[in-house]
Amino acid sequence: KEELDLRLDAADQKIKKLGQNFHMVAADMFQKEMEKFQSAVAAGDVDVRNEAVKSAFMVTHDMRGLSKTFGYPLIGEISSSCADFIKNRGVLESDKEFEIVRLHLGALILIAKQENSGDGGAEGAALMSQLTAAIDAVEKTERGV
């Protein structure tokens, strides 16, 4: 039992250490994802775009859970919004859809670089409100509303 406790303590310390650097790792990952995404969208090739969207989905899907584990729920909420948008849309085709993903990635980069742990308070709520409004605007345009 003593050995198990030592191993659990060691694992807990590793998780805490990872948490201390989480914002830097996240910022770097989101920045690379943004560069890849913008390059793919600019290329105009459907297959390249689809791969970039799939990659953005995977990153944001994974980060929605990890960010909450390490004390960055706003990153989790924005990641979740992006992943859900991609999942619900299926295949992204319009410039407006690509812009929604770009906006999310940009917000994630900003939050991570600012080391904004927690929910971001009023600013975090306002940012989520703006992202939600952008999604709603795209959906209304498509419905002709």
Backbone as JSON Lines, residues from 0, in Angstrom:
{"i":0,"aa":"K","n":[0.83,-1.2,0.0],"ca":[0.0,0.0,0.0],"c":[0.87,1.26,0.0]}
{"i":1,"aa":"E","n":[1.95,1.24,0.69],"ca":[2.83,2.4,0.75],"c":[3.39,2.74,-0.64]}
{"i":2,"aa":"E","n":[3.75,1.71,-1.39],"ca":[4.27,1.93,-2.74],"c":[3.2,2.56,-3.63]}
{"i":3,"aa":"L","n":[1.98,2.1,-3.5],"ca":[0.88,2.66,-4.27],"c":[0.69,4.14,-3.93]}
{"i":4,"aa":"D","n":[0.73,4.48,-2.66],"ca":[0.6,5.88,-2.26],"c":[1.72,6.73,-2.85]}
{"i":5,"aa":"L","n":[2.93,6.21,-2.85],"ca":[4.06,6.94,-3.42],"c":[3.86,7.16,-4.92]}
{"i":6,"aa":"R","n":[3.37,6.14,-5.59],"ca":[3.12,6.27,-7.04],"c":[2.01,7.26,-7.34]}
{"i":7,"aa":"L","n":[0.98,7.22,-6.52],"ca":[-0.12,8.17,-6.7],"c":[0.35,9.6,-6.44]}
{"i":8,"aa":"D","n":[1.16,9.79,-5.42],"ca":[1.71,11.11,-5.13],"c":[2.59,11.6,-6.28]}
{"i":9,"aa":"A","n":[3.4,10.7,-6.83],"ca":[4.27,11.06,-7.95],"c":[3.44,11.45,-9.17]}
{"i":10,"aa":"A","n":[2.38,10.69,-9.43],"ca":[1.5,11.0,-10.56],"c":[0.81,12.34,-10.34]}
{"i":11,"aa":"D","n":[0.38,12.59,-9.12],"ca":[-0.27,13.86,-8.8],"c":[0.69,15.03,-9.02]}
{"i":12,"aa":"Q","n":[1.94,14.87,-8.64],"ca":[2.94,15.92,-8.84],"c":[3.18,16.17,-10.33]}
{"i":13,"aa":"K","n":[3.2,15.1,-11.12],"ca":[3.39,15.27,-12.57],"c":[2.22,16.02,-13.19]}
{"i":14,"aa":"I","n":[1.02,15.71,-12.74],"ca":[-0.17,16.4,-13.26],"c":[-0.12,17.88,-12.89]}
{"i":15,"aa":"K","n":[0.28,18.18,-11.65],"ca":[0.39,19.58,-11.23],"c":[1.43,20.32,-12.05]}
{"i":16,"aa":"K","n":[2.54,19.65,-12.35],"ca":[3.6,20.28,-13.15],"c":[3.1,20.55,-14.57]}
{"i":17,"aa":"L","n":[2.39,19.57,-15.14],"ca":[1.8,19.77,-16.46],"c":[0.84,20.95,-16.45]}
{"i":18,"aa":"G","n":[0.06,21.07,-15.39],"ca":[-0.91,22.15,-15.27],"c":[-0.25,23.52,-15.25]}
{"i":19,"aa":"Q","n":[0.94,23.6,-14.7],"ca":[1.65,24.88,-14.64],"c":[2.04,25.38,-16.03]}
{"i":20,"aa":"N","n":[2.27,24.47,-16.95],"ca":[2.68,24.82,-18.31],"c":[1.56,24.68,-19.33]}
{"i":21,"aa":"F","n":[0.38,24.34,-18.86],"ca":[-0.72,24.04,-19.78],"c":[-1.0,25.2,-20.74]}
{"i":22,"aa":"H","n":[-1.05,26.41,-20.22],"ca":[-1.4,27.56,-21.08],"c":[-0.39,27.73,-22.21]}
{"i":23,"aa":"M","n":[0.91,27.48,-21.94],"ca":[1.92,27.63,-22.99],"c":[1.78,26.53,-24.04]}
{"i":24,"aa":"V","n":[1.56,25.32,-23.58],"ca":[1.37,24.2,-24.51],"c":[0.12,24.43,-25.35]}
{"i":25,"aa":"A","n":[-0.96,24.86,-24.69],"ca":[-2.22,25.11,-25.4],"c":[-2.07,26.23,-26.43]}
{"i":26,"aa":"A","n":[-1.42,27.32,-26.04],"ca":[-1.24,28.45,-26.96],"c":[-0.46,28.02,-28.19]}
{"i":27,"aa":"D","n":[0.59,27.24,-27.98],"ca":[1.4,26.76,-29.1],"c":[0.59,25.83,-30.0]}
{"i":28,"aa":"M","n":[-0.17,24.94,-29.39],"ca":[-0.97,23.99,-30.17],"c":[-2.04,24.73,-30.99]}
{"i":29,"aa":"F","n":[-2.72,25.67,-30.36],"ca":[-3.76,26.42,-31.08],"c":[-3.15,27.28,-32.19]}
{"i":30,"aa":"Q","n":[-1.99,27.85,-31.95],"ca":[-1.32,28.67,-32.97],"c":[-0.97,27.83,-34.18]}
{"i":31,"aa":"K","n":[-0.4,26.65,-33.95],"ca":[-0.06,25.75,-35.06],"c":[-1.31,25.3,-35.81]}
{"i":32,"aa":"E","n":[-2.37,25.05,-35.06],"ca":[-3.63,24.64,-35.69],"c":[-4.19,25.77,-36.54]}
{"i":33,"aa":"M","n":[-4.1,26.99,-36.05],"ca":[-4.58,28.15,-36.81],"c":[-3.79,28.31,-38.1]}
{"i":34,"aa":"E","n":[-2.48,28.21,-38.03],"ca":[-1.65,28.35,-39.23],"c":[-1.99,27.28,-40.26]}
{"i":35,"aa":"K","n":[-2.13,26.05,-39.8],"ca":[-2.49,24.95,-40.69],"c":[-3.88,25.17,-41.29]}
{"i":36,"aa":"F","n":[-4.8,25.62,-40.47],"ca":[-6.17,25.83,-40.92],"c":[-6.25,26.95,-41.96]}
{"i":37,"aa":"Q","n":[-5.62,28.08,-41.68],"ca":[-5.66,29.2,-42.62],"c":[-4.98,28.84,-43.94]}
{"i":38,"aa":"S","n":[-3.9,28.11,-43.87],"ca":[-3.21,27.68,-45.08],"c":[-4.09,26.77,-45.92]}
{"i":39,"aa":"A","n":[-4.78,25.85,-45.26],"ca":[-5.66,24.91,-45.97],"c":[-6.84,25.63,-46.6]}
{"i":40,"aa":"V","n":[-7.43,26.57,-45.88],"ca":[-8.57,27.31,-46.42],"c":[-8.12,28.14,-47.62]}
{"i":41,"aa":"A","n":[-6.96,28.77,-47.51],"ca":[-6.44,29.58,-48.62],"c":[-6.12,28.73,-49.84]}
{"i":42,"aa":"A","n":[-5.7,27.49,-49.63],"ca":[-5.35,26.61,-50.74],"c":[-6.57,26.29,-51.6]}
{"i":43,"aa":"G","n":[-7.73,26.23,-50.98],"ca":[-8.96,26.01,-51.73],"c":[-9.24,24.57,-52.11]}
{"i":44,"aa":"D","n":[-8.32,23.67,-51.88],"ca":[-8.52,22.26,-52.21],"c":[-9.47,21.63,-51.18]}
{"i":45,"aa":"V","n":[-10.52,21.0,-51.66],"ca":[-11.55,20.45,-50.78],"c":[-10.97,19.42,-49.8]}
{"i":46,"aa":"D","n":[-10.13,18.51,-50.3],"ca":[-9.56,17.49,-49.43],"c":[-8.65,18.08,-48.36]}
{"i":47,"aa":"V","n":[-7.86,19.08,-48.74],"ca":[-6.97,19.74,-47.79],"c":[-7.8,20.47,-46.73]}
{"i":48,"aa":"R","n":[-8.84,21.13,-47.18],"ca":[-9.73,21.83,-46.23],"c":[-10.38,20.84,-45.27]}
{"i":49,"aa":"N","n":[-10.88,19.73,-45.81],"ca":[-11.54,18.74,-44.96],"c":[-10.59,18.18,-43.91]}
{"i":50,"aa":"E","n":[-9.34,17.95,-44.28],"ca":[-8.35,17.47,-43.33],"c":[-8.08,18.51,-42.25]}
{"i":51,"aa":"A","n":[-8.01,19.77,-42.63],"ca":[-7.77,20.84,-41.66],"c":[-8.95,20.97,-40.7]}
{"i":52,"aa":"V","n":[-10.16,20.83,-41.2],"ca":[-11.35,20.88,-40.35],"c":[-11.34,19.7,-39.39]}
{"i":53,"aa":"K","n":[-11.0,18.53,-39.91],"ca":[-10.92,17.33,-39.06],"c":[-9.88,17.52,-37.96]}
{"i":54,"aa":"S","n":[-8.75,18.09,-38.3],"ca":[-7.7,18.34,-37.33],"c":[-8.15,19.36,-36.28]}
{"i":55,"aa":"A","n":[-8.8,20.42,-36.71],"ca":[-9.32,21.42,-35.77],"c":[-10.34,20.8,-34.84]}
{"i":56,"aa":"F","n":[-11.16,19.91,-35.37],"ca":[-12.14,19.21,-34.54],"c":[-11.44,18.37,-33.48]}
{"i":57,"aa":"M","n":[-10.44,17.6,-33.9],"ca":[-9.74,16.72,-32.95],"c":[-9.08,17.52,-31.83]}
{"i":58,"aa":"V","n":[-8.41,18.59,-32.2],"ca":[-7.72,19.41,-31.19],"c":[-8.72,20.03,-30.23]}
{"i":59,"aa":"T","n":[-9.78,20.64,-30.75],"ca":[-10.73,21.3,-29.86],"c":[-11.53,20.28,-29.04]}
{"i":60,"aa":"H","n":[-11.81,19.13,-29.63],"ca":[-12.5,18.07,-28.89],"c":[-11.66,17.6,-27.72]}
{"i":61,"aa":"D","n":[-10.38,17.36,-27.96],"ca":[-9.49,16.9,-26.89],"c":[-9.29,17.98,-25.84]}
{"i":62,"aa":"M","n":[-9.16,19.22,-26.28],"ca":[-8.87,20.31,-25.35],"c":[-10.07,20.68,-24.48]}
{"i":63,"aa":"R","n":[-11.27,20.34,-24.91],"ca":[-12.42,20.68,-24.07],"c":[-12.34,19.96,-22.73]}
{"i":64,"aa":"G","n":[-11.86,18.74,-22.71],"ca":[-11.72,18.02,-21.45],"c":[-10.44,18.34,-20.71]}
{"i":65,"aa":"L","n":[-9.34,18.38,-21.44],"ca":[-8.06,18.65,-20.81],"c":[-8.02,20.0,-20.12]}
{"i":66,"aa":"S","n":[-8.59,21.0,-20.75],"ca":[-8.53,22.35,-20.2],"c":[-9.26,22.43,-18.86]}
{"i":67,"aa":"K","n":[-10.33,21.73,-18.72],"ca":[-11.05,21.74,-17.45],"c":[-10.24,21.03,-16.37]}
{"i":68,"aa":"T","n":[-9.55,19.97,-16.75],"ca":[-8.69,19.25,-15.81],"c":[-7.61,20.15,-15.24]}
{"i":69,"aa":"F","n":[-7.07,21.03,-16.07],"ca":[-5.96,21.88,-15.65],"c":[-6.39,23.28,-15.22]}
{"i":70,"aa":"G","n":[-7.69,23.51,-15.05],"ca":[-8.16,24.77,-14.51],"c":[-8.38,25.89,-15.51]}
{"i":71,"aa":"Y","n":[-8.69,25.53,-16.76],"ca":[-8.95,26.53,-17.79],"c":[-10.32,26.27,-18.43]}
{"i":72,"aa":"P","n":[-11.39,26.44,-17.65],"ca":[-12.72,26.11,-18.18],"c":[-13.16,26.97,-19.37]}
{"i":73,"aa":"L","n":[-12.67,28.22,-19.47],"ca":[-13.04,29.04,-20.62],"c":[-12.47,28.45,-21.91]}
{"i":74,"aa":"I","n":[-11.24,27.96,-21.85],"ca":[-10.66,27.27,-23.01],"c":[-11.51,26.05,-23.34]}
{"i":75,"aa":"G","n":[-11.97,25.36,-22.31],"ca":[-12.83,24.2,-22.53],"c":[-14.15,24.56,-23.17]}
{"i":76,"aa":"E","n":[-14.73,25.66,-22.74],"ca":[-16.02,26.09,-23.28],"c":[-15.89,26.52,-24.74]}
{"i":77,"aa":"I","n":[-14.85,27.26,-25.05],"ca":[-14.63,27.7,-26.44],"c":[-14.3,26.49,-27.32]}
{"i":78,"aa":"S","n":[-13.46,25.6,-26.8],"ca":[-13.11,24.38,-27.55],"c":[-14.36,23.55,-27.83]}
{"i":79,"aa":"S","n":[-15.2,23.43,-26.82],"ca":[-16.44,22.68,-26.97],"c":[-17.35,23.3,-28.03]}
{"i":80,"aa":"S","n":[-17.45,24.62,-28.01],"ca":[-18.27,25.33,-29.0],"c":[-17.77,25.05,-30.41]}
{"i":81,"aa":"C","n":[-16.45,25.11,-30.59],"ca":[-15.87,24.87,-31.91],"c":[-16.09,23.42,-32.35]}
{"i":82,"aa":"A","n":[-15.77,22.49,-31.46],"ca":[-15.93,21.07,-31.8],"c":[-17.4,20.74,-32.11]}
{"i":83,"aa":"D","n":[-18.31,21.28,-31.33],"ca":[-19.74,21.04,-31.58],"c":[-20.18,21.64,-32.9]}
{"i":84,"aa":"F","n":[-19.69,22.84,-33.21],"ca":[-20.04,23.48,-34.48],"c":[-19.6,22.6,-35.65]}
{"i":85,"aa":"I","n":[-18.37,22.12,-35.6],"ca":[-17.85,21.28,-36.68],"c":[-18.65,19.98,-36.76]}
{"i":86,"aa":"K","n":[-18.89,19.35,-35.62],"ca":[-19.61,18.08,-35.61],"c":[-21.03,18.25,-36.15]}
{"i":87,"aa":"N","n":[-21.71,19.31,-35.72],"ca":[-23.09,19.52,-36.14],"c":[-23.21,19.89,-37.62]}
{"i":88,"aa":"R","n":[-22.18,20.52,-38.17],"ca":[-22.21,20.92,-39.57],"c":[-21.86,19.78,-40.51]}
{"i":89,"aa":"G","n":[-21.09,18.83,-40.03],"ca":[-20.63,17.76,-40.91],"c":[-19.49,18.27,-41.77]}
{"i":90,"aa":"V","n":[-19.79,18.58,-43.01],"ca":[-18.78,19.11,-43.94],"c":[-18.92,20.62,-44.0]}
{"i":91,"aa":"L","n":[-17.82,21.32,-43.79],"ca":[-17.82,22.78,-43.9],"c":[-17.52,23.15,-45.35]}
{"i":92,"aa":"E","n":[-18.32,24.07,-45.89],"ca":[-18.15,24.43,-47.29],"c":[-18.04,25.94,-47.52]}
{"i":93,"aa":"S","n":[-18.74,26.7,-46.72],"ca":[-18.79,28.15,-46.99],"c":[-17.68,28.9,-46.26]}
{"i":94,"aa":"D","n":[-17.35,30.06,-46.8],"ca":[-16.36,30.92,-46.16],"c":[-16.81,31.3,-44.75]}
{"i":95,"aa":"K","n":[-18.1,31.48,-44.56],"ca":[-18.62,31.85,-43.25],"c":[-18.4,30.73,-42.23]}
{"i":96,"aa":"E","n":[-18.55,29.5,-42.66],"ca":[-18.31,28.37,-41.75],"c":[-16.83,28.3,-41.37]}
{"i":97,"aa":"F","n":[-15.96,28.51,-42.34],"ca":[-14.53,28.5,-42.04],"c":[-14.17,29.65,-41.12]}
{"i":98,"aa":"E","n":[-14.84,30.78,-41.28],"ca":[-14.59,31.94,-40.43],"c":[-14.98,31.64,-38.98]}
{"i":99,"aa":"I","n":[-16.03,30.9,-38.77],"ca":[-16.44,30.53,-37.4],"c":[-15.33,29.73,-36.72]}
{"i":100,"aa":"V","n":[-14.76,28.78,-37.43],"ca":[-13.67,27.98,-36.86],"c":[-12.46,28.88,-36.59]}
{"i":101,"aa":"R","n":[-12.16,29.76,-37.54],"ca":[-11.02,30.67,-37.37],"c":[-11.22,31.57,-36.15]}
{"i":102,"aa":"L","n":[-12.42,32.07,-35.96],"ca":[-12.72,32.91,-34.8],"c":[-12.5,32.15,-33.49]}
{"i":103,"aa":"H","n":[-12.94,30.92,-33.46],"ca":[-12.75,30.1,-32.27],"c":[-11.26,29.87,-31.99]}
{"i":104,"aa":"L","n":[-10.52,29.5,-33.03],"ca":[-9.08,29.26,-32.84],"c":[-8.38,30.54,-32.38]}
{"i":105,"aa":"G","n":[-8.76,31.67,-32.96],"ca":[-8.17,32.94,-32.54],"c":[-8.46,33.26,-31.08]}
{"i":106,"aa":"A","n":[-9.69,33.0,-30.66],"ca":[-10.06,33.22,-29.26],"c":[-9.27,32.29,-28.34]}
{"i":107,"aa":"L","n":[-9.1,31.06,-28.76],"ca":[-8.35,30.1,-27.95],"c":[-6.88,30.51,-27.8]}
{"i":108,"aa":"I","n":[-6.3,31.0,-28.88],"ca":[-4.92,31.48,-28.82],"c":[-4.81,32.64,-27.83]}
{"i":109,"aa":"L","n":[-5.72,33.57,-27.94],"ca":[-5.71,34.75,-27.08],"c":[-5.84,34.36,-25.6]}
{"i":110,"aa":"I","n":[-6.79,33.54,-25.29],"ca":[-7.04,33.14,-23.9],"c":[-5.84,32.39,-23.34]}
{"i":111,"aa":"A","n":[-5.29,31.46,-24.12],"ca":[-4.15,30.68,-23.64],"c":[-2.92,31.57,-23.44]}
{"i":112,"aa":"K","n":[-2.66,32.48,-24.37],"ca":[-1.5,33.36,-24.24],"c":[-1.62,34.3,-23.04]}
{"i":113,"aa":"Q","n":[-2.83,34.64,-22.7],"ca":[-3.05,35.53,-21.55],"c":[-3.04,34.77,-20.23]}
{"i":114,"aa":"E","n":[-2.84,33.45,-20.3],"ca":[-2.86,32.6,-19.1],"c":[-4.16,32.79,-18.34]}
{"i":115,"aa":"N","n":[-5.25,32.93,-19.09],"ca":[-6.55,33.21,-18.51],"c":[-7.18,31.94,-17.96]}
{"i":116,"aa":"S","n":[-6.82,31.61,-16.72],"ca":[-7.44,30.45,-16.1],"c":[-8.81,30.87,-15.57]}
{"i":117,"aa":"G","n":[-9.59,29.9,-15.22],"ca":[-10.94,30.19,-14.75],"c":[-11.88,30.41,-15.92]}
{"i":118,"aa":"D","n":[-13.02,31.02,-15.62],"ca":[-14.04,31.18,-16.66],"c":[-13.95,32.51,-17.4]}
{"i":119,"aa":"G","n":[-12.99,33.34,-17.03],"ca":[-12.8,34.61,-17.71],"c":[-13.72,35.72,-17.24]}
{"i":120,"aa":"G","n":[-14.59,35.42,-16.28],"ca":[-15.49,36.44,-15.75],"c":[-16.39,37.05,-16.82]}
{"i":121,"aa":"A","n":[-16.64,38.33,-16.69],"ca":[-17.52,39.05,-17.62],"c":[-16.95,39.05,-19.03]}
{"i":122,"aa":"E","n":[-15.62,39.18,-19.14],"ca":[-14.99,39.17,-20.47],"c":[-15.14,37.81,-21.13]}
{"i":123,"aa":"G","n":[-14.98,36.74,-20.35],"ca":[-15.16,35.4,-20.89],"c":[-16.58,35.17,-21.36]}
{"i":124,"aa":"A","n":[-17.54,35.64,-20.57],"ca":[-18.95,35.5,-20.95],"c":[-19.25,36.3,-22.22]}
{"i":125,"aa":"A","n":[-18.67,37.5,-22.32],"ca":[-18.88,38.33,-23.51],"c":[-18.28,37.66,-24.75]}
{"i":126,"aa":"L","n":[-17.1,37.08,-24.59],"ca":[-16.45,36.39,-25.71],"c":[-17.3,35.21,-26.18]}
{"i":127,"aa":"M","n":[-17.8,34.41,-25.23],"ca":[-18.65,33.28,-25.6],"c":[-19.93,33.76,-26.27]}
{"i":128,"aa":"S","n":[-20.46,34.86,-25.79],"ca":[-21.68,35.43,-26.38],"c":[-21.43,35.85,-27.83]}
{"i":129,"aa":"Q","n":[-20.27,36.45,-28.09],"ca":[-19.92,36.86,-29.46],"c":[-19.75,35.65,-30.37]}
{"i":130,"aa":"L","n":[-19.1,34.61,-29.87],"ca":[-18.91,33.4,-30.69],"c":[-20.26,32.74,-30.99]}
{"i":131,"aa":"T","n":[-21.12,32.69,-29.99],"ca":[-22.46,32.12,-30.18],"c":[-23.26,32.94,-31.18]}
{"i":132,"aa":"A","n":[-23.16,34.27,-31.08],"ca":[-23.86,35.15,-32.01],"c":[-23.37,34.95,-33.45]}
{"i":133,"aa":"A","n":[-22.07,34.73,-33.61],"ca":[-21.52,34.48,-34.95],"c":[-22.08,33.19,-35.53]}
{"i":134,"aa":"I","n":[-22.15,32.15,-34.71],"ca":[-22.73,30.88,-35.16],"c":[-24.19,31.07,-35.53]}
{"i":135,"aa":"D","n":[-24.93,31.76,-34.68],"ca":[-26.36,32.02,-34.95],"c":[-26.56,32.8,-36.25]}
{"i":136,"aa":"A","n":[-25.68,33.77,-36.5],"ca":[-25.78,34.58,-37.72],"c":[-25.57,33.73,-38.96]}
{"i":137,"aa":"V","n":[-24.62,32.81,-38.91],"ca":[-24.4,31.9,-40.05],"c":[-25.62,31.04,-40.28]}
{"i":138,"aa":"E","n":[-26.18,30.5,-39.21],"ca":[-27.34,29.63,-39.34],"c":[-28.57,30.4,-39.85]}
{"i":139,"aa":"K","n":[-28.75,31.63,-39.4],"ca":[-29.89,32.44,-39.87],"c":[-29.73,32.77,-41.35]}
{"i":140,"aa":"T","n":[-28.51,33.08,-41.76],"ca":[-28.26,33.39,-43.17],"c":[-28.6,32.2,-44.06]}
{"i":141,"aa":"E","n":[-28.25,31.02,-43.6],"ca":[-28.51,29.81,-44.39],"c":[-30.0,29.52,-44.48]}
{"i":142,"aa":"R","n":[-30.73,29.85,-43.42],"ca":[-32.18,29.59,-43.41],"c":[-32.92,30.71,-44.12]}
{"i":143,"aa":"G","n":[-32.2,31.78,-44.5],"ca":[-32.83,32.9,-45.18],"c":[-33.62,33.8,-44.26]}
{"i":144,"aa":"V","n":[-33.27,33.74,-42.98],"ca":[-33.99,34.56,-41.98],"c":[-33.36,35.93,-41.89]}
